[in-house]
Amino acid sequence: MEYSTNELMCVSAAMRLKDGMNVAVGVGLPQMACFLAKFTHAPALNLFYELGVYNPYPVDTGVGLSDPRIWYQCDYYTGFLGALGQILAGGHVDVGFLGALQCDKYGNLNTTHIKKSDGGIRHFTGSGGAADIANMARNVFIIQKHESRKVCEAVDFATSVGCYKGGNSRQENGIPAFEGVTVFTNLCIMKTGKESGQLELQSLHPGVTIEQLKENTGFDLIIPKDYEITPEPDHEYLDILRNVVDPKKIYIK
């Protein structure tokens, strides 16, 4: 069965979400992966958006946090203060699931601006709740495209802190300890090492070579000998993703 790289990323991420987890989720592919997990192996997964919508059950795919279609049938609405000030800051979030413009070798994220070749700056949406989520969630998941300018040595602007500068630098600068950053791209799955805090290859996607991975990574990625090959998406998961989670193919095309 054929599948797109977006579908592979969604399914791979969904498989790492466990039943009963509390997930602070961003719109786009992160929410697709969360709903896929919830509609399959993790029905008791709890997901919420930073604006306070908790456990929605939409029948249509929304295109932003302010799109009321993604609020439909939510368990409750608590607002920013409840979502970020109580659930997140209270230490109840297992996974903060984010998108990014750039991710550096320590899992730090940039969603604020990028430097242009002419010396100028192109601005984007900025943090929203992503800085808080990256600081206080026990794990951070990221979905993004894998290019050397996006998976880079150092982000152009540190919007959200991952492992900061590696080692114990996160805790030394007053940021709560966490379990690490996992990055799902169209080429592979990477995770920050517990000791180094640097991204290491965990799983290479089918058909991708190590040479391709190196060519598209803007730093010397740690590649252990025992890395895995990412399993191809299960037919049942693809069917639910295509026909239930995102039937209009807004995100998974």
C-alpha positions as CSV (number, residue, x, y, z in Angstrom):
1,M,0.0,0.0,0.0
2,E,1.5,3.4,-1.0
3,Y,1.7,6.2,1.5
4,S,3.0,9.7,1.7
5,T,5.8,10.9,3.9
6,N,3.3,13.0,5.9
7,E,1.3,9.8,6.5
8,L,4.4,8.0,7.6
9,M,5.3,10.8,10.0
10,C,1.8,10.8,11.5
11,V,1.6,7.1,12.0
12,S,5.1,6.9,13.4
13,A,4.4,9.6,15.9
14,A,1.0,8.2,16.8
15,M,2.5,4.9,17.7
16,R,4.6,6.6,20.4
17,L,1.6,8.1,22.0
18,K,0.3,5.8,24.8
19,D,-3.2,5.4,26.3
20,G,-3.8,7.7,29.2
21,M,-1.2,10.3,28.2
22,N,-1.9,14.0,28.5
23,V,-0.7,15.8,25.3
24,A,-0.5,19.5,24.7
25,V,-0.8,19.6,21.0
26,G,-0.4,22.1,18.1
27,V,-2.5,22.2,15.0
28,G,-1.5,20.5,11.8
29,L,0.3,17.2,11.7
30,P,0.7,17.0,15.5
31,Q,-3.1,17.0,15.9
32,M,-3.5,14.5,13.1
33,A,-1.1,12.1,14.9
34,C,-2.9,12.6,18.3
35,F,-6.4,12.0,16.8
36,L,-5.0,8.9,15.0
37,A,-3.7,7.5,18.3
38,K,-7.0,8.3,20.0
39,F,-9.1,6.6,17.4
40,T,-6.9,3.5,17.4
41,H,-4.7,2.1,20.2
42,A,-5.0,5.0,22.7
43,P,-8.7,5.9,23.3
44,A,-8.0,7.3,26.8
45,L,-5.4,9.7,25.4
46,N,-6.2,13.3,26.6
47,L,-5.3,16.1,24.2
48,F,-5.7,19.8,24.6
49,Y,-4.9,23.0,22.8
50,E,-3.1,25.9,24.5
51,L,-6.2,28.1,24.3
52,G,-8.0,25.7,26.7
53,V,-10.0,23.3,24.5
54,Y,-9.7,19.9,26.2
55,N,-10.5,16.6,24.4
56,P,-12.5,17.7,21.4
57,Y,-14.1,15.3,19.0
58,P,-14.3,17.3,15.7
59,V,-16.1,15.9,12.6
60,D,-14.3,18.3,10.3
61,T,-10.6,19.2,10.1
62,G,-9.8,22.7,11.5
63,V,-7.0,24.9,10.1
64,G,-6.0,26.9,13.2
65,L,-6.6,27.2,16.9
66,S,-9.3,29.9,16.4
67,D,-11.2,27.6,14.0
68,P,-14.2,26.5,16.1
69,R,-14.5,23.3,14.1
70,I,-11.7,21.8,16.2
71,W,-13.5,22.7,19.5
72,Y,-16.5,20.6,18.6
73,Q,-17.8,18.3,21.4
74,C,-14.8,19.0,23.7
75,D,-15.0,17.7,27.2
76,Y,-14.6,21.2,28.5
77,Y,-13.1,24.6,27.9
78,T,-10.7,26.0,30.5
79,G,-9.0,29.0,28.7
80,F,-5.3,29.8,28.5
81,L,-4.9,30.0,32.3
82,G,-6.3,26.6,32.8
83,A,-4.4,25.0,30.0
84,L,-1.0,26.5,30.5
85,G,-1.2,27.8,34.1
86,Q,-2.8,24.7,35.7
87,I,-2.5,21.6,33.5
88,L,0.9,22.4,32.0
89,A,2.5,24.3,34.9
90,G,1.0,21.8,37.3
91,G,3.3,19.1,35.8
92,H,0.5,17.0,34.2
93,V,1.6,17.0,30.6
94,D,3.4,13.9,29.3
95,V,4.0,15.1,25.8
96,G,4.2,18.6,24.2
97,F,3.6,18.0,20.5
98,L,4.9,20.9,18.4
99,G,5.7,21.9,14.8
100,A,8.8,24.0,14.0
101,L,10.5,26.0,11.3
102,Q,13.9,24.9,12.5
103,C,15.3,22.5,15.0
104,D,18.9,22.4,16.0
105,K,21.2,19.6,17.2
106,Y,20.0,20.1,20.8
107,G,16.3,20.0,20.0
108,N,15.8,23.8,20.4
109,L,13.0,25.1,18.2
110,N,12.5,28.2,16.1
111,T,9.1,29.4,15.0
112,T,9.8,33.1,15.2
113,H,12.0,34.2,12.3
114,I,14.6,33.0,9.8
115,K,17.5,34.9,8.3
116,K,17.3,35.5,4.6
117,S,20.2,35.3,2.2
118,D,20.1,39.1,1.6
119,G,20.7,39.7,5.3
120,G,17.0,40.5,6.1
121,I,14.7,38.6,8.4
122,R,11.4,36.9,7.6
123,H,9.0,36.8,10.5
124,F,6.6,34.0,11.3
125,T,4.0,33.3,14.0
126,G,6.3,33.2,17.0
127,S,5.9,31.1,20.2
128,G,2.2,31.1,21.1
129,G,2.3,28.5,23.9
130,A,5.2,26.5,22.4
131,A,7.8,28.1,24.7
132,D,5.8,27.2,27.8
133,I,5.0,23.7,26.5
134,A,8.7,22.9,25.7
135,N,9.8,24.1,29.1
136,M,7.3,22.1,31.2
137,A,6.2,19.0,29.3
138,R,8.0,15.7,30.3
139,N,8.6,15.0,26.6
140,V,8.7,17.1,23.5
141,F,7.6,15.7,20.1
142,I,8.3,17.6,16.9
143,I,7.1,17.0,13.3
144,Q,8.9,18.8,10.5
145,K,10.5,18.5,7.1
146,H,14.2,17.4,7.0
147,E,16.4,19.8,5.2
148,S,19.9,21.1,6.2
149,R,18.5,24.6,6.7
150,K,15.7,23.3,8.9
151,V,17.6,20.6,10.9
152,C,20.6,22.7,11.6
153,E,23.6,23.4,13.8
154,A,22.0,26.3,15.5
155,V,18.5,27.9,15.1
156,D,18.3,31.5,13.9
157,F,16.1,32.3,16.9
158,A,15.5,30.1,19.9
159,T,11.8,30.2,20.4
160,S,11.4,27.1,22.5
161,V,14.2,25.4,24.4
162,G,14.9,21.7,24.0
163,C,18.1,20.5,25.6
164,Y,19.5,24.1,25.3
165,K,23.3,23.6,25.0
166,G,23.4,19.9,25.9
167,G,24.5,18.1,29.0
168,N,22.9,19.7,32.1
169,S,22.6,23.2,30.6
170,R,18.9,23.1,30.7
171,Q,18.6,22.6,34.5
172,E,21.6,24.9,35.1
173,N,19.6,27.7,33.6
174,G,16.5,27.1,35.7
175,I,14.5,25.1,33.2
176,P,12.8,21.9,34.5
177,A,14.4,18.6,33.7
178,F,12.6,16.5,31.1
179,E,13.0,13.2,29.2
180,G,14.1,14.7,25.9
181,V,13.0,15.7,22.4
182,T,11.9,13.3,19.7
183,V,11.8,14.6,16.1
184,F,9.8,13.0,13.3
185,T,10.8,14.0,9.8
186,N,10.3,12.8,6.3
187,L,13.6,11.0,6.5
188,C,13.9,9.6,10.0
189,I,13.1,9.7,13.7
190,M,15.7,11.3,16.0
191,K,15.8,11.7,19.8
192,T,18.1,13.6,22.1
193,G,20.6,11.5,24.0
194,K,20.2,11.4,27.8
195,E,23.9,12.3,28.4
196,S,24.8,14.5,25.4
197,G,21.4,16.2,24.9
198,Q,22.2,16.0,21.1
199,L,20.0,14.5,18.5
200,E,20.8,10.9,17.6
201,L,19.3,8.7,14.9
202,Q,16.8,6.3,16.2
203,S,15.0,5.1,13.1
204,L,15.7,5.5,9.3
205,H,12.6,5.5,7.1
206,P,12.3,2.9,4.4
207,G,14.1,3.7,1.2
208,V,16.2,6.5,2.8
209,T,20.0,6.1,2.8
210,I,22.5,7.3,5.5
211,E,24.1,9.4,2.7
212,Q,20.8,11.2,2.0
213,L,20.3,11.7,5.7
214,K,23.7,13.3,6.1
215,E,23.3,15.5,3.0
216,N,20.1,16.9,4.5
217,T,21.3,17.5,8.0
218,G,23.1,20.7,8.9
219,F,25.3,19.1,11.6
220,D,27.1,15.8,12.3
221,L,24.2,13.7,13.5
222,I,25.0,11.0,15.9
223,I,24.3,7.7,14.1
224,P,24.5,4.6,16.4
225,K,25.2,1.2,14.9
226,D,21.9,-0.2,16.2
227,Y,19.6,2.2,14.6
228,E,16.3,0.8,13.3
229,I,14.3,0.9,10.1
230,T,10.9,2.6,10.6
231,P,8.0,0.2,10.1
232,E,5.8,1.0,7.2
233,P,2.3,2.3,8.2
234,D,-0.3,-0.3,9.1
235,H,-3.2,-0.5,6.5
236,E,-5.8,0.0,9.3
237,Y,-4.0,3.1,10.6
238,L,-3.7,4.6,7.1
239,D,-7.4,4.0,6.4
240,I,-8.4,5.8,9.6
241,L,-6.0,8.6,9.0
242,R,-7.4,9.2,5.5
243,N,-11.1,8.6,6.0
244,V,-11.7,9.7,9.6
245,V,-8.9,11.9,10.8
246,D,-8.2,14.0,7.7
247,P,-10.8,13.0,5.0
248,K,-10.3,16.3,3.1
249,K,-6.5,15.7,2.9
250,I,-5.7,19.1,4.4
251,Y,-2.6,17.9,6.2
252,I,-1.7,14.4,5.0
253,K,-1.6,14.9,1.3
